[in-house]
Amino acid sequence: MGRDAGGMGDARPAKRGGMLALAGLSAALVAAWMTAFELARVLEYQPHASLWFPPVAVTVAALMVLGWRGVPAIAISSVLATLVGFERGVGTALDAAVAQYAVIFAVQQLGVWGGLAWVLRRASRHGPPATSLPRAVTFFILGGAFASLLSACIGSAGLLATGAIDVPTMIEQAIPWAIGDYAGLLALGPLAIAGVLRLADWLRVAPEPGVPRMSEMIAPAGSASAYAAKLSLLLGFTLAVMLAAAALPQQPAVVFALFVVVVVQLWIVHTHGTLHTLAAIAAFSLVIAIATPLLGLGSQALALQFAMISLAANSYFGLAVPGLYADNTRLRRALVRDPVTGALSRAGFLEQVRNDLRLAAPRNHAAALIIADMDNLKAINDELGHAAGDAALRAFVGRCRRCLQPGQLIGRLGGDEFALYLPHTTSKTAQALVEKLRQALAHPREGDELPFPLSASFGIADCAPDDLDLDRLLERADAEMYADKRQRRASTPGRA
């Protein structure tokens, strides 16, 4: 009993420490949410309409990283934002309306954006990042669009129910509201998730499973100076276009030149990786959001919002491409490489040899094919175990490779049978190589995984210019290999 009490005593401080860490993280989330809310209000280009609404990014990040533990911070933030909004917008006389809208706004934030966070966690949980990232990006972009529209409908209906706006205003502002939410989500959502995850790790608050981490993603190694130059180009061109649009109000099409910066942004995506990409998206969006009211470009708000959304969406799909490339490379390697020995697989070997023979046919190049059947693999497996058998196979391939020249191939056809392809090689040279292979197999080097000698039977087939059918070459080499095996057994009784 004393031990149980002691255990409980040890657990209580740890539990209190965890609760304090979560409370600290929640306070930081409330501060971040309210800062983002004030930023959106300052950058409004018309009543109830901002180019972006960054608080949704904080909401999604909090609920994605913390799950239900993020609910108090978002609920408190929603109430505070409601109080601030009503006090500045319609005065303090609508006490009941304030309470009513606070509930509606909290439900909107938790229900709509919490649902999106749950979907994103589920999408990121299946498979490695190279596979799950494209799925998560798709859910993020399409689900974010739906969530933004739903959020705008609920929020506008809530303002209508409280009497803060009338029906025409609700209809007029619903789409700008949705686009602002969507722009804020795409511009800052993934960066906010990374920030909340980093803060949770620092405070030792366990995140929910399924939250993708930057360390798991493909990260091209671009230099810091190159990144600074590209980011300066991106932001400088953005500001130049906006200044030109402000100077030429009679030419509204000028602002569409911003879509050129997508090319610069994709350059950053493929040379600097995830975190740099997210920072560039946020910086681009911030420049647009600040410059729009300062330069009086409110009439161009829709085009500017779509520039923000387009750059962010293209960037996220661009981030998925290196992961797909890496995944395709792994799949290709699994197809053409034997997983035990690292030699070419049967399919990979035959494909490469057929391609080479097809190219060699018009040029009458000599070539040779060798079949090698390793001795005693079954005995090694039976006496020492399959791990030793795998080590023997790897040692066989390693010793053979020491004898091969660049361009010469070795593949595992199956079991203990291997094949070697020697382009530009005569039968005499191939026979000399076989003798060299026998010596290499019989004499392990220092550091070899398997310290004892190996041996094999070999068969050679010349690739004559008038007979380059690979199946017939394999049959001839196989027949020669069995002849060699019979001869060696006859000369050494008891050999396997």
C-alpha positions in Angstrom: 0.0 0.0 0.0 2.9 2.3 0.8 4.3 1.7 -2.6 1.0 2.5 -4.2 0.7 5.8 -2.3 4.2 6.7 -3.2 3.4 6.0 -6.9 0.4 8.2 -6.6 2.5 10.9 -5.0 5.0 10.7 -7.8 2.2 10.9 -10.4 0.5 14.0 -9.0 3.3 16.5 -9.6 3.8 15.1 -13.1 0.1 15.5 -13.8 0.1 19.1 -12.4 3.2 19.8 -14.5 1.4 18.5 -17.6 -1.7 20.6 -16.8 0.4 23.7 -16.3 2.2 23.1 -19.6 -1.1 22.8 -21.4 -2.4 25.9 -19.7 0.6 27.8 -20.8 0.2 26.5 -24.4 -3.5 27.5 -24.3 -2.6 31.0 -23.1 -0.1 31.3 -26.0 -2.8 30.2 -28.4 -5.3 32.8 -27.1 -2.7 35.5 -27.5 -1.8 34.4 -31.0 -5.5 34.1 -32.0 -6.3 37.6 -30.7 -3.2 39.1 -32.4 -4.3 37.6 -35.7 -7.8 38.8 -35.1 -6.6 42.4 -34.5 -4.4 42.1 -37.6 -7.4 41.1 -39.7 -9.5 44.0 -38.3 -6.7 46.6 -39.0 -6.4 45.3 -42.6 -10.1 45.4 -43.4 -10.7 47.0 -46.8 -14.5 47.3 -46.1 -16.7 46.6 -43.1 -16.7 42.9 -42.1 -14.4 42.1 -45.0 -10.6 41.6 -44.7 -8.3 40.3 -47.4 -7.6 37.4 -45.1 -8.7 36.1 -41.7 -5.6 34.6 -40.0 -7.4 33.4 -36.8 -8.8 30.4 -38.7 -5.2 29.3 -39.2 -4.6 29.4 -35.4 -7.9 27.6 -34.8 -7.0 24.8 -37.2 -3.5 24.5 -35.8 -4.7 24.3 -32.2 -7.4 21.8 -32.9 -5.2 19.7 -35.2 -2.2 19.5 -32.8 -4.1 19.3 -29.5 -7.5 17.9 -30.5 -10.1 18.4 -27.8 -7.5 20.0 -25.5 -7.4 23.0 -27.8 -11.1 23.6 -27.4 -10.8 26.0 -24.3 -8.3 28.3 -26.0 -10.4 28.6 -29.1 -13.7 29.1 -27.2 -12.1 31.8 -25.0 -10.7 33.5 -28.1 -14.1 33.4 -29.8 -15.8 35.1 -26.9 -13.1 37.7 -26.6 -13.3 38.4 -30.3 -17.1 38.8 -30.1 -16.8 41.2 -27.2 -14.3 43.3 -29.1 -16.2 43.2 -32.3 -19.5 44.2 -30.9 -18.0 46.9 -28.7 -16.3 48.6 -31.6 -19.1 47.9 -34.1 -22.5 48.4 -32.5 -21.8 49.5 -29.0 -22.5 47.6 -25.8 -26.3 47.8 -25.7 -26.8 44.4 -27.3 -25.9 42.3 -24.3 -28.1 39.4 -25.2 -27.0 39.6 -28.8 -23.4 39.6 -27.7 -23.9 36.4 -25.7 -25.9 34.8 -28.5 -23.3 35.6 -31.1 -20.4 34.5 -28.8 -22.0 31.1 -28.7 -22.6 31.0 -32.5 -19.1 32.1 -33.2 -17.5 29.6 -30.9 -19.6 26.8 -32.4 -18.6 27.9 -35.8 -14.9 27.9 -35.0 -14.9 24.6 -33.1 -17.3 22.8 -35.4 -16.3 23.9 -38.8 -12.5 24.3 -38.3 -12.3 21.5 -35.8 -13.9 19.2 -38.4 -11.3 20.2 -40.9 -8.5 19.6 -38.4 -9.8 16.1 -37.7 -10.0 15.3 -41.4 -6.4 16.5 -42.0 -5.1 14.4 -39.1 -6.8 11.3 -40.6 -5.5 12.1 -44.1 -1.9 12.5 -42.7 -2.0 9.3 -40.6 -2.1 6.7 -43.4 1.4 5.8 -44.8 4.7 7.6 -44.9 4.9 11.4 -45.6 5.8 10.8 -49.3 2.4 9.0 -49.7 0.2 10.9 -47.2 1.4 14.4 -48.0 -0.4 14.6 -51.4 -3.6 13.3 -49.9 -3.4 15.7 -47.0 -2.7 18.6 -49.4 -5.8 17.7 -51.4 -8.0 17.5 -48.3 -6.5 20.7 -47.1 -7.2 22.7 -50.2 -10.6 21.2 -51.1 -11.8 20.8 -47.5 -10.6 24.3 -46.6 -12.7 25.7 -49.4 -15.8 24.0 -48.2 -15.1 24.8 -44.6 -14.6 28.5 -45.5 -17.9 28.7 -47.3 -19.7 27.0 -44.4 -18.0 29.2 -41.9 -19.1 32.3 -43.8 -22.7 31.1 -43.9 -22.8 30.4 -40.2 -21.0 33.6 -39.2 -23.2 35.8 -41.5 -26.4 34.1 -40.3 -25.2 34.7 -36.7 -24.7 38.4 -37.3 -28.2 38.6 -38.9 -29.8 36.8 -36.0 -28.3 39.3 -33.6 -29.4 42.3 -35.6 -25.9 43.4 -36.4 -26.5 43.3 -40.1 -29.5 43.0 -42.4 -30.2 40.5 -45.1 -28.8 42.4 -48.1 -25.6 43.0 -46.1 -25.4 39.3 -45.2 -25.8 38.3 -48.8 -23.2 40.8 -50.0 -20.5 39.9 -47.4 -20.9 36.1 -47.4 -18.6 35.5 -50.3 -15.9 38.0 -49.3 -16.0 36.5 -45.8 -15.5 33.0 -47.2 -12.7 34.1 -49.4 -11.0 35.9 -46.6 -11.2 32.8 -44.4 -9.8 30.7 -47.2 -7.0 33.1 -47.9 -6.1 33.2 -44.2 -6.2 29.4 -43.9 -4.0 28.8 -47.0 -1.6 31.6 -46.2 -0.9 30.7 -42.6 -2.5 27.3 -41.8 0.5 24.9 -42.3 3.0 27.4 -40.8 0.7 27.8 -37.7 0.5 24.0 -37.4 4.3 23.8 -37.5 4.6 26.6 -34.9 2.0 25.1 -32.5 3.7 21.7 -32.9 7.1 23.2 -32.1 5.7 25.0 -29.0 4.0 21.8 -27.8 7.2 19.9 -28.1 9.0 22.6 -26.2 6.4 22.6 -23.4 6.3 18.8 -23.5 2.7 18.6 -24.4 2.0 15.5 -26.4 0.4 16.3 -29.8 -2.4 14.3 -31.4 -1.3 11.4 -33.6 -1.3 12.1 -37.3 0.2 15.6 -37.3 2.8 15.8 -40.0 6.3 17.1 -39.0 8.7 19.1 -41.1 11.5 16.7 -40.2 9.6 13.9 -42.0 9.3 15.8 -45.3 11.7 16.1 -48.2 14.0 19.1 -47.6 16.1 20.2 -50.6 19.4 21.8 -49.4 19.3 25.3 -50.8 21.6 27.9 -49.2 20.3 30.7 -46.9 21.7 33.4 -49.2 20.0 31.9 -52.2 16.7 31.8 -50.3 17.1 35.4 -49.2 17.7 36.4 -52.8 14.6 34.5 -54.1 12.4 35.8 -51.3 13.5 39.4 -52.0 12.7 38.9 -55.7 9.3 37.6 -54.8 8.4 40.3 -52.4 10.0 43.1 -54.4 8.1 42.1 -57.5 4.9 41.9 -55.5 5.3 45.4 -54.1 6.2 46.8 -57.5 3.1 45.4 -59.1 0.9 46.8 -56.3 2.5 50.2 -56.5 1.9 50.1 -60.3 -1.7 49.2 -59.8 -2.1 52.1 -57.3 -0.5 54.5 -59.8 -2.6 53.3 -62.7 -6.2 52.9 -61.3 -7.6 53.1 -64.8 -5.7 49.9 -65.6 -7.1 47.3 -63.2 -5.5 44.4 -65.2 -2.0 45.5 -63.9 -2.6 43.6 -60.7 -2.8 40.3 -62.6 0.9 40.5 -63.1 1.2 39.1 -59.6 0.5 35.7 -60.9 4.1 35.7 -62.3 5.4 35.4 -58.7 4.0 31.8 -58.6 7.0 30.9 -60.8 9.5 32.4 -58.3 7.6 30.7 -55.4 7.8 27.2 -57.1 11.5 27.9 -57.5 11.7 28.2 -53.7 9.5 25.1 -53.2 11.8 22.9 -55.2 15.1 24.3 -53.9 14.5 25.0 -50.3 11.9 22.8 -48.9 8.9 23.0 -46.6 9.6 25.5 -43.8 11.1 28.0 -46.3 8.1 27.6 -48.5 5.6 28.2 -45.7 7.5 31.3 -44.6 7.5 32.7 -48.2 3.7 32.1 -48.5 3.1 34.0 -45.3 5.4 36.8 -46.3 3.8 37.2 -49.7 0.3 37.2 -48.1 1.3 39.7 -45.4 2.7 42.1 -48.0 -0.5 42.0 -50.0 -2.7 42.3 -46.9 -0.8 45.4 -45.6 -0.3 47.1 -48.9 -3.9 46.8 -50.1 -5.5 49.2 -47.6 -2.4 51.5 -47.5 -2.4 51.9 -51.3 -6.2 52.1 -51.6 -6.5 48.9 -53.7 -9.8 47.8 -52.1 -11.5 47.6 -55.5 -8.8 45.0 -56.5 -9.4 42.9 -53.4 -10.8 39.9 -55.2 -7.9 39.6 -57.6 -5.4 40.1 -54.8 -7.1 37.4 -52.7 -7.0 34.9 -55.6 -3.3 35.7 -56.1 -2.7 34.8 -52.5 -4.8 31.6 -52.8 -3.2 30.6 -56.1 0.3 31.0 -54.9 -0.4 29.0 -51.7 -2.3 26.2 -53.4 0.4 25.8 -56.1 3.1 25.8 -53.4 1.4 23.0 -51.4 1.0 20.8 -54.4 4.6 21.6 -55.3 5.7 20.4 -51.9 4.0 17.1 -52.6 6.1 16.5 -55.8 9.5 15.8 -54.1 7.7 13.3 -51.9 6.2 11.6 -54.9 9.5 11.5 -56.7 11.1 9.9 -53.6 8.3 7.4 -53.3 8.5 6.5 -57.0 12.2 6.1 -56.7 11.7 3.7 -53.8 9.1 1.7 -55.7 11.3 1.6 -58.8 14.2 0.4 -56.7 12.0 -2.3 -55.1 11.0 -3.5 -58.5 14.5 -3.7 -60.1 16.6 -4.5 -57.0 16.7 -7.8 -55.1 16.0 -6.8 -51.5 18.4 -9.4 -50.0 21.5 -8.9 -52.0 21.1 -5.5 -53.7 21.8 -7.1 -57.1 19.3 -6.5 -59.9 16.1 -8.4 -59.5 15.1 -10.9 -62.2 12.8 -8.4 -63.8 15.3 -5.5 -63.6 18.1 -7.6 -65.0 16.1 -9.0 -67.9 14.8 -5.5 -68.8 18.2 -3.9 -68.9 19.8 -6.8 -70.8 17.0 -6.8 -73.4 17.4 -3.0 -73.9 21.1 -3.4 -74.3 20.8 -6.2 -76.8 18.3 -4.2 -78.9 20.8 -1.3 -79.1 23.7 -3.6 -79.8 22.1 -5.5 -82.6 22.6 -3.0 -85.4 26.3 -2.4 -84.3 27.3 -6.1 -84.2 28.8 -5.7 -80.7 30.0 -8.8 -79.0 28.5 -9.6 -75.6 28.4 -12.6 -73.2 25.9 -13.9 -70.6 27.0 -15.9 -67.6 24.7 -18.0 -65.4 26.1 -18.7 -61.9 24.6 -21.2 -59.5 25.9 -20.8 -55.9 26.9 -24.0 -54.1 25.7 -25.2 -50.7 23.0 -22.5 -50.0 20.6 -25.2 -48.7 23.2 -26.6 -46.4 24.0 -23.1 -45.0 20.3 -22.4 -44.4 19.8 -25.8 -42.7 22.9 -25.7 -40.5 23.3 -22.0 -39.7 19.9 -20.5 -40.3 18.4 -18.3 -43.0 20.1 -15.2 -41.8 23.4 -16.9 -42.5 22.0 -17.9 -45.9 21.1 -14.3 -46.7 24.6 -13.2 -45.6 26.1 -15.8 -47.9 24.0 -14.5 -50.8 25.2 -10.9 -50.1 28.8 -12.1 -49.8 28.4 -13.9 -53.2 27.2 -10.7 -54.9 29.8 -8.5 -53.2 32.7 -10.7 -54.2 31.4 -11.0 -57.8 31.1 -7.2 -58.0 34.7 -6.8 -57.2 35.5 -8.5 -60.4 33.1 -6.6 -62.7 33.9 -3.6 -64.8 31.6 -0.5 -65.2 28.6 -1.4 -67.4 28.7 -5.1 -66.5 25.5 -6.3 -64.7 24.7 -8.9 -62.0 21.2 -10.0 -61.2 19.6 -12.6 -59.0 17.3 -14.7 -61.0 15.9 -16.5 -58.0 17.1 -18.7 -55.1 20.8 -19.3 -55.4 20.9 -18.6 -59.2 22.5 -15.4 -60.6 23.2 -14.0 -64.0 25.9 -11.7 -65.3 25.8 -9.7 -68.5 29.0 -8.5 -70.1 28.6 -6.1 -73.0 31.5 -5.8 -75.5 32.9 -9.1 -74.2 34.1 -12.2 -76.2 33.7 -15.7 -74.9 37.5 -15.9 -74.2 37.3 -12.8 -72.0 34.2 -14.2 -70.3 36.0 -17.4 -69.5 38.8 -15.5 -68.0 36.3 -13.6 -65.9 34.8 -16.8 -64.6 38.2 -18.0 -63.4 38.6 -14.6 -61.7 35.2 -15.0 -60.1 36.1 -18.5 -58.7 39.1 -17.0 -57.1 37.2 -14.1 -55.6 34.5 -16.3 -54.2 37.0 -18.7 -52.6 39.0 -15.9 -50.8 37.0 -13.7 -48.5 38.5 -10.3 -47.8 38.8 -8.7 -44.4 35.5 -7.1 -43.4 33.4 -9.5 -45.5 30.1 -10.2 -43.9 30.8 -13.9 -44.3 34.3 -15.1 -43.5 34.3 -18.5 -45.2 34.9 -19.5 -48.9 32.1 -19.7 -51.4 31.9 -21.5 -54.8 29.6 -21.8 -57.8 29.0 -23.5 -61.1 29.2 -21.2 -64.2 27.8 -21.4 -67.7 28.7 -19.0 -70.6 26.7 -18.1 -73.7 28.0 -15.9 -76.4 25.6 -13.2 -77.7 26.2 -13.6 -81.4 25.0 -10.7 -83.6 22.6 -13.1 -85.5 21.2 -14.6 -82.3 20.3 -12.0 -79.6 17.2 -13.7 -78.3 17.5 -13.4 -74.5 15.5 -16.5 -73.7 17.7 -18.7 -75.9 20.8 -17.1 -74.4 19.6 -18.0 -70.9 18.8 -21.6 -72.0 22.3 -22.0 -73.5 24.0 -20.5 -70.5 21.9 -22.6 -68.1 22.8 -25.8 -70.0 26.5 -24.9 -69.8 26.2 -24.2 -66.1 24.7 -27.7 -65.5 27.5 -29.2 -67.5 30.0 -27.4 -65.3 28.2 -28.6 -62.2 28.3 -32.2 -63.3 31.9 -32.0 -64.2 32.8 -30.5 -60.8 30.8 -33.1 -59.0 32.5 -35.8 -60.9 36.0 -34.4 -60.1 35.1 -33.7 -56.5 32.9 -36.5 -55.0 30.6 -35.3 -52.3 30.3 -31.7 -53.6 26.8 -30.2 -53.4 
